Amino acid sequence: MTQKPYTGSHSLFQSLEHEGVETIFGVPGGAILPAYDPLLDSPIRHVLARHEQGAGHMAEGYAMATGRVGVAMATSGPGATNLITPLQNAKMDSTPLVAITGQVGTAAIGSDAFQEAYTTGLAMHCTKHSYLVTDAAQIPDIVHEAFHIAATGRPGPVLVDIPKDVLNQKTEWATPTLAGLPGYKPPSSKGHPKQIKAAVSLIESAQRPVLYVGGGVIRSGAAAGLLAFAEAANVPVVTTLMARGAFPDDHPLALGMPGMHGTYTATTAIQRSDVLVAIGARFDDRVTGDVDAFAPSAKVIHVDVDPAEIGKVRNADVPIVGDARLVIQALLDRLLEGREGAAPPQRTDWFGQLGVWKREKPLAYDQPEGGPIKTQFFIERLHAMTEGDAIVAAGVGQHQMWASQFWRFSRPGNWVNSGGLGTMGFAIPAAIGAKAARPDETVFALDGDGCFQMTVQELITASTENIPVKVIVFNNGGYGMVKQWQNLFYGGRLSAVDLGTTVPDYPKLAEAMGCVGLQVDQPDEVDAAIDKVMAVDDRPVVLEVVTDRDEMCFPMVPAGGSNDNIVMGLEDL
């Protein structure tokens, strides 16, 4: 039998193996088809998604659960365009991702050939970098560069677009280098010593300091250092939506999530702070509200690996460019050195005030004994019965905010969600990616009915690929957050938000896709339903939770409003 020639496709998979890739998520098609032949001989696992957007979100879930680069693969044209949403999602949430797309033959590029799209152009603004490979000999170096760019500095997505003829082109393997990246030098320092000294001086003299922690702390693996620094400095900590798990919620210094649907204490602590230490956070509008009214008396220390973020929204009194893990360690070293064994500032008045806010303005909801089920109640019971030992992926909307509020996070990598882009339909495929990455962990997708219906087809992927995720569908019959805004700000004129509660039949739909389908609609049956979900380990399980159709998500700061005006409930409107 004649041996097959070594082609660009073989080089692609040897390159992926060289980068340590174990799993890729993809959908085949014409232009990428040559790559699917050597896949059969590769140790890399391929998870066949039912839609390229699903493949992209699976790769994101894989990356967020592990800290490693996720990999998605698709064909040209619609296959590539379906990856645009995951690419933008990964860009905004700083998730390391490499997307490999097929392209029409080089001679046909620009001719509007079948399934042609200007993929690198489309991806230009939603990736850190994008490549069009024109010679198979370039593949090892380009793939190596793509993984390096995706994982270093501020992590993010990179696209590698490969024409079909390049995939078929004869070539040879060559050990890759980074010689082609002379201008790419992401900050990896521990910050300028002068700035470290100035930051520590501000923190030590502060009466009302707050550590404002963003997702960059998780991305840099800085959670342990953050805990040590917060304790040594005796400074309370708020964790943004993307940073949940970076600091344990059960710690006395933890204040929870700040911002539009954050805790009263976290949001107000920032507002009243005199020194705000932002680490790996980008002053997102959902945290700041009205920027002009945000933390008006605070001196700002801003630590970020991306220099473009510093000063973008709020001027920094002490800007520090560097890796969060290294900078936190440098801050801690300087802090302890300067103290010479002395005790940290006690800040009795500040902690006393924080305690008052915690007691007087807690997260709260009313669960009637006879129902309907409140999503907050279910999440609290799920956390209690699992003891928080699970990875939780969420969709976008009210249920996402309630999950962040009522799940008590204790470690990084166990919260997988779409923050910056707010992509509905994220939860199911992201949970599949997380479970593929960490098969020994329990993985929940907490989804709303609206989000669920956007990517429900990926339950087939979970079933056929033997990835037993546990999906909770909170069925309130509509787009809950949109409905809430229409009720509050549009005079109750509800437009295009009603999904109904009976179609689809969620348990039957789940069964049709190879999953176990369950339903619960009474509060006193919630614990038994969770027990049934936990008992299923050999295939995916979907539990429909019929919830209150009219429940609203509070606390709330109206969009663009001041964080001084926190709405705790309808009585505040």
C-alpha positions, -999 to +999 in steps of 0.1 A: +000+000+000+014+034-010+021+056+019+001+088+020+022+120+015+028+143+045+006+173+039-003+206+055-032+187+073-007+163+088+015+192+098-015+209+114-022+180+137+014+174+145+016+211+154-015+208+177+000+177+194+033+197+198+013+223+217-001+196+241-037+198+227-058+169+240-093+179+229-107+200+200-143+209+194-155+212+158-178+206+128-164+194+095-171+208+060-157+211+025-128+235+030-116+219+063-122+184+051-085+175+044-078+181+081-103+155+092-084+127+076-052+128+097-075+134+127-084+097+126-047+089+133-042+115+160-045+110+198-064+143+200-100+138+209-125+156+186-159+165+200-184+168+172-206+198+180-240+203+163-233+240+155-200+259+151-211+285+177-215+255+201-180+243+192-166+277+200-184+280+234-172+245+242-137+255+236-143+286+259-157+264+286-127+241+283-103+270+286-121+287+315-122+254+335-085+246+330-067+279+322-054+261+290-060+272+254-093+259+240-094+248+204-123+250+179-123+240+143-147+248+115-150+250+078-151+281+056-179+305+050-209+299+074-187+276+095-163+304+101-189+331+105-207+309+131-175+312+152-175+350+153-197+351+184-175+328+204-144+347+192-159+380+204-171+364+236-136+351+243-120+385+234-142+404+259-137+378+286-099+374+280-103+336+273-074+319+255-088+303+224-074+292+190-099+288+162-088+269+131-109+275+100-108+261+065-108+285+035-115+281-002-085+274-023-060+302-027-067+307-064-104+311-056-100+337-028-118+369-037-139+353-064-170+348-042-164+310-044-188+286-028-187+290+010-161+318+008-160+345+035-133+370+043-126+352+075-095+370+087-112+404+080-143+394+098-123+382+128-099+412+129-117+430+156-127+400+177-093+383+180-059+393+193-045+382+159-056+364+128-036+344+102-042+334+066-018+306+059-004+307+023+022+280+025+020+246+043+056+251+055+043+280+077+019+258+097+041+247+126+054+283+133+020+299+129+002+274+151+030+278+177+026+316+175-011+314+178-010+294+210+017+317+224-004+349+216-036+334+229-021+324+263+003+352+271-002+388+282-039+394+283-053+361+271-076+360+241-086+343+209-065+338+178-077+327+144-058+305+119-074+304+085-060+277+061-070+274+025-079+239+013-050+236-012-026+245+016-040+217+037-034+193+008+000+207+000+030+184+005+053+197+032+077+186+059+076+190+097+099+215+113+102+223+150+084+256+154+100+288+168+088+323+177+112+339+154+083+356+135+071+375+165+098+401+172+073+428+180+051+409+204+063+415+239+034+412+264+041+427+298+052+399+322+068+421+349+059+425+386+054+462+381+078+491+384+093+492+419+085+529+423+048+522+415+048+492+438+061+514+466+036+542+459+007+517+459+017+501+492+020+535+508-015+544+497-030+512+509-013+513+543-025+549+549-061+542+537-090+544+560-115+528+537-096+507+512-112+482+488-097+455+466-117+455+433-108+422+417-115+413+381-112+382+359-075+390+353-067+375+387-081+342+377-065+343+342-031+349+358-035+322+385-032+348+412-060+336+436-037+323+462-015+354+462-046+376+464-058+358+495-024+362+512-022+399+502-058+407+513-052+391+547-018+408+552-032+442+541-065+437+560-085+451+530-120+439+520-125+423+486-151+426+459-151+402+430-166+411+397-188+387+377-157+374+359-138+370+391-162+349+411-141+323+429-109+344+428-116+351+465-136+327+487-171+340+495-170+326+530-140+347+540-146+375+565-130+400+540-153+390+511-180+414+502-193+397+471-200+410+436-203+448+429-223+466+403-257+466+386-269+434+403-242+432+430-246+432+467-254+464+484-223+461+506-198+455+477-212+483+455-215+508+483-180+499+497-165+509+464-185+541+464-173+551+499-137+539+495-108+563+498-083+539+481-096+516+453-071+488+443-083+475+409-065+443+399-072+426+366-105+446+363-114+470+334-140+493+351-168+477+331-200+498+328-219+472+347-197+478+377-192+515+375-227+527+365-223+565+359-186+568+356-186+605+368-203+594+400-182+562+405-161+561+437-158+599+438-134+601+468-111+572+459-075+573+449-072+546+423-044+520+420-049+501+387-030+468+380-034+453+346-014+433+321-030+453+293-017+489+293-046+499+271-070+493+300-053+516+324-069+551+322-094+539+296-124+545+319-110+559+351-077+577+356-053+559+378-034+577+405-009+547+406-009+528+373+009+494+374+014+474+342+022+438+348+010+403+354-015+402+383+002+372+400+036+388+399+024+423+409+004+410+439+035+391+451+055+423+447+029+443+466+029+417+494+067+416+497+069+454+499+040+455+524+056+431+548+091+446+543+078+481+552+059+469+583+089+452+599+066+429+618+041+455+629+004+446+628-018+457+598-041+487+602-073+476+620-097+500+603-123+494+630-147+520+618-146+508+582-152+472+590-179+483+614-197+501+587-194+472+563-209+450+590-239+473+593-245+473+555-243+435+555-269+432+582-292+459+570-290+453+532-286+415+526-295+396+495-331+385+501-361+369+485-394+355+496-400+318+489-438+310+495-443+276+510-468+267+483-448+280+454-440+291+428-403+281+430-379+311+432-347+306+412-327+320+442-342+293+464-333+265+440-297+278+436-292+280+474-305+244+478-283+231+449-253+247+466-262+233+500-268+198+487-236+197+466-216+216+492-205+239+464-184+211+449-192+216+413-183+236+382-212+260+374-217+273+339-245+299+334-264+315+306-271+352+305-299+370+323-317+369+357-306+333+364-269+343+358-271+371+383-289+350+409-262+322+404-235+348+410-253+361+440-264+329+457-238+303+448-210+306+474-178+304+453-147+291+470-121+285+443-112+297+408-121+279+376-155+267+390-175+296+375-180+296+337-200+324+322-203+350+295-195+384+310-186+411+286-206+400+256-235+386+275-241+357+251-273+339+255-270+302+248-235+300+263-242+277+292-249+243+276-219+242+252-196+258+278-206+232+304-199+205+278-164+219+273-157+222+310-169+186+316-147+173+287-118+191+303-125+179+339-145+147+335-142+138+372-159+170+383-197+175+386-206+202+360-239+221+360-253+243+333-277+268+350-298+281+321-329+301+315-355+289+291-346+316+266-309+307+267-316+270+266-336+272+234-307+289+216-282+260+219-303+231+230-291+210+200-257+206+219-274+182+243-271+157+214-233+164+215-233+157+252-252+125+248-234+110+218-199+121+231-207+106+266-202+140+284-227+137+313-234+174+321-263+183+344-285+210+329-310+230+350-336+249+330-353+277+349-386+280+331-403+313+337-419+314+303-399+343+288-369+365+286-369+374+323-344+402+323-359+419+293-393+416+308-380+431+340-367+461+322-400+465+302-419+464+335-397+489+352-388+513+324-414+509+297-446+512+317-452+474+318-456+473+280-444+438+274-431+433+238-417+400+224-407+385+257-433+357+261-420+322+254-448+303+270-443+276+296-456+245+278-437+244+245-413+227+243-419+199+268-384+201+283-383+166+298-395+150+266-371+171+245-343+160+267-352+124+264-354+127+226-318+139+227-305+110+247-307+127+281-327+120+313-356+145+315-370+156+348-393+184+361-400+201+394-426+227+401-431+227+439-406+241+465-410+211+488-400+188+459-368+206+451-344+186+473-358+153+459-354+166+423-318+175+430-312+140+445-325+125+412-302+148+392-272+138+413-279+101+409-275+102+371-239+099+361-239+078+329-256+104+306-266+140+306-297+150+327-320+180+322-341+192+351-369+217+342-375+240+372-409+258+368-402+292+384-420+324+393-429+342+361-429+376+377-398+375+399-374+404+395-337+405+401-325+428+429-304+446+440-303+467+408-287+499+397-305+512+366-283+514+335-262+545+335-274+555+370-252+562+400-242+534+423-254+556+451-289+548+440-293+511+446-328+496+441-333+469+467-368+461+456-400+475+440-405+496+472-374+517+462-388+526+428 
